[in-house]
Every structure is written in C-alpha cells, then in structure tokens.
Amino acid sequence: MPRCIARAVSGAAALGVIALGAPLPAAADEVVIGGQPVKISDSPWVVALSSRDRFGGTRAGQFCGGVVVGPTTVLTAAHCLRSDVLGADVSKVRDLTVIADRTELRSTAGEEIPVSATWTNPGYDPGTNAGDLAVLTLSRPLPAASAIPVAAAGDPGYRAGTRATVYGWGDTSGGGSYPTALRAAPVSVLSDAACTRAYPPNSDGTYEASTMLCAGDSRGGHDACQGDSGGPLVAQGRLIGLVSWGNGCGQADSPGVYTRVSAIARPSGG
C-alpha cells in the first residue's frame, strides 16, 4: 500500500489505510513508526509537500514528504502526484508547495515555496509501484547546504545490513496517531532475497529489485507508515531511497519498500 495521504472527499476528515491504487479519504499525513523527534536543522533536506486547498490547513496542507537534492530540485514519490491522491490532475493544483526548514507543521518557521514544474518518471507503474519517483522544480532556490547527495549505483549504503534512517511526518502507531513534528526512525537495509521473500509475486505487493529496496527491523517496530510517502531513506550521509509502499507498518515480516533512487533516470536540476 502506498504510504501517502489521500484527498479529502466532501469535507471528510477521516484518515485510513491506503491500498495500492485506491487511497481512502484523508485530510492530513501520518508519521514514522518507532521513531524519535528530530530537528529540521539537523536534516535540512527533509521537506513536506503541501496543498491547503486539497488537504486543509490543520497540518499546513501536508500530504507527503520529499527530499532536497539541489537548490531547486526535490524528489518525491510518483504516487503522491496521482489524481486519486490529489483529487485532480497535478496541473490543476494551484497551491502545490514545498515546506522547507520547518520541524513543526503548525508553526510559521521556514518557508513555503511554490512548485513551478513537476516531472513523473515515465517508467512508473501504478499497478506495482515500480519506478515510484517524481521530481518537483521549485520557483525559487533553497540554500545549497539544504541538499543531500544522492547515492550512486553500487554505493555501500545499499548493502544488506547497512543502518539507515527514514524521516517523515506520518503515522507513529499504524493506528492513527498524528504528531505534527518531524520524526526519524532507524532501520536496516535488507537483502534483495529477504525483500523478495517478504513480497513475492502475487502477494499484496511484489518486490522488484531493479527499482526498489526494502528496509526494516528484524523485531518490527521501526518503519515508515501512511503519510510518509516520498520522504527520504538516508544511509551514510547519502539518499538511498524514497518511502514508497509496504504491507502494514512496523511489522517484522513486512519491511518498508523504498524507491531505489540510483536506478531511476531523472532530469538534472539546479
């Protein structure tokens, strides 16, 4: 199930578990499982995607996460920009913004920067979530220090057993607990064989090593969850993945699945 927030329908404010390709009505995002509060000053490349028009103002319109990889370039999950999430084609969402340098969504810290252009990976498959990556171009630049390096293919951060950290404003319990401050949780990168065992063909979701990696905790309890979609998975100071999908949240036998950013061709940005 993709880990985004679905659109509000007829003013509904219900939050729910999201099945592949069929998000339920929701008004805001959720936070990482088993995490701890962190300050945005320690991770300035973590940003929130926002549309108050689509998701209301309670949580500053936040519905997905993203990560700054260049002064005007933000990566996120392609499924965050789908019309069944936004309630309209992304080109019709007039107030799509990126919230940067803000730990607490309800504060006025940081800045909200309009998105001037979007690009969705043409290889993205909504049915399997393979290639789940999109690029947002900001209307004005962030400081260069806000960007995080992107891991290349073969980077040691992708090795099984590597410790990594996932960031987001999503569900902290898997049952509808919605803090508004940024959190981070420790996870371990798993082998492709372990990921395939967790998500074999014809299961609730199929793991495809060519564009995915997975990470979790052998005991469970640490994971991304609904509302964290598009947020970063970081290892050894580099971006290795984007929150994409999973079966439940924080379950030992169902690790989180991430977009393998090194595998996706994307336009260069400043």
Residue, then its C-alpha position, 0 to 999 in steps of 0.5 A: m500500500p502506498r504510504c501517502i495521504a489521500r484527498a479529502v472527499s466532501g469535507a471528510a476528515a477521516l484518515g485510513v489505510i491506503a491500498l495500492g491504487a485506491p487511497l481512502p479519504a484523508a485530510a492530513d499525513e501520518v508519521v514514522i513508526g518507532g521513531q524519535p523527534v528530530k530537528i529540521s536543522d539537523s536534516p535540512w533536506v527533509v521537506a513536506l509537500s503541501s496543498r491547503d486547498r486539497f488537504g486543509g490547513t490543520r497540518a499546513g496542507q501536508f500530504c507527503g514528504g520529499v527530499v532536497v537534492g539541489p537548490t531547486t530540485v526535490l524528489t518525491a514519490a510518483h504516487c503522491l502526484r496521482s489524481d486519486v491522491l490529489g483529487a485532480d490532475v497535478s496541473k490543476v493544483r494551484d497551491l502545490t508547495v514545498i515546506a522547507d526548514r520547518t520541524e513543526l507543521r503548525s508553526t510559521a518557521g521556514e518557508e513555503i515555496p511554490v512548485s513551478a514544474t513537476w516531472t513523473n518518471p515515465g517508467y512508473d507503474p501504478g499497478t506495482n509501484a515500480g519506478d515510484l519517483a517524481v521530481l518537483t522544480l521549485s520557483r525559487p532556490l533553497p540554500a545549497a547546504s539544504a541538499i543531500p547527495v544522492a547515492a550512486a549505483g553500487d554505493p555501500g549504503y545499499r548493502a544488506g545490513t547497512r543502518a539507515t534512517v527514514y524521516g517523515w511526518g506520518d503515522t507513529s502507531g499504524g493506528g492513527s496517531y498524528p504528531t505534527a513534528l518531524r520524526a526519524a526512525p532507524v532501520s536496516v537495509l535488507s537483502d534483495a532475497a529477504c525483500t523478495r521473500a517478504y513480497p513475492p509475486n502475487s502477494d499484496g505487493t511484489y518486490e522488484a529489485s531493479t527499482m526498489l529496496c526494502a528496509g526494516d527491523s528484524r523485531g518490527g517496530h521501526d518503519a515508515c507508515q501512511g503519510d510518509s510517502g516520498g520522504p527520504l531513506v538516508a544511509q551514510g550521509r547519502l539518499i538511498g531511497l524514497v518511502s514508497w509502499g509496504n504491507g502494514c507498518g512496523q511489522a517484522d515480516s513486512p519491511g518498508v519498500y523504498t524507491r531505489v533512487s540510483a536506478i531511476a533516470r531523472p532530469s538534472g536540476g539546479 
